[in-house]
Amino acid sequence: MENEAINDLLKRNQLSVTDSRKKILDLFLKNSGALAHSDIEKKAGERFDRVTVYRTLQTFVEKGIIHTIPTADNAVLYALCKDECSSGHHYDNHVHFVCDNCNVTYCLDEVVTPEVKLPKAFKPKVIEVVVSGLCENCN
């Protein structure tokens, strides 16, 4: 995605076009797997401090640009949302896959999260499925 497309995505979401937002969004577009806050900090270089990166990620989550992925060690990873997501409404009903060898987390968009039948009085908000194993590169 070129610079113009990144600017359009930010404007479509009523966000100011800033260097930090452009750089962080570009990182997501260039990586096939999910990114941790520390990965983003390192790859963004010394130009942006930890707070700027954190606030940018939170804003992107709130706007439906990226979504969070839980990890076994209670950390959080971030990945790009599909076009159906919008401000305050994530529709990322897909399985996440964590490779045991290279530790990359992938969004498997073509694998839909299975339906979970809950008792009558329970209403699900989020269903997250994380599968671990070997990715196609490590298999």
Phi, psi and omega in degrees: 000128182275173184306319181297319180293322177296315178301318179297318179298317179295315180295321178300330180264016179054043178246142175295143178274104179243162179300318182294316180296318180296316182295315182292319177296320177299322178299316179296321182290334182269351181249136180278336181258178178284158182238142173270160178307317182295323177298316182294318178302313181295315184285336179283346180081187184279000184291334185236130180281170183303319182293318178299316179297313181300312181296322178296315179298316179299318178297316180296322177294313181299325182274355180080023178273321177231163175230161180265153177229123179287154176237165182298331181264022178064021173272177180232135172249161181233142178216156179296141173275162172276174185297339184288340182285149178215180183305117178078358183226107178260135180239037182271070180273061180231165180275143174255141182239129179247123179281127180290341183267305184264353178065017177278139176255128182247146169270119177263081186301331182279350179255108184279140177300130181294152177288137179248120179276115180255158174302157187311318186279356182259136178236116181288146176252311181222136173240121182240127179240124178239124180249138176244157181163212179251130178286173183297332179283330184263346185289000000 
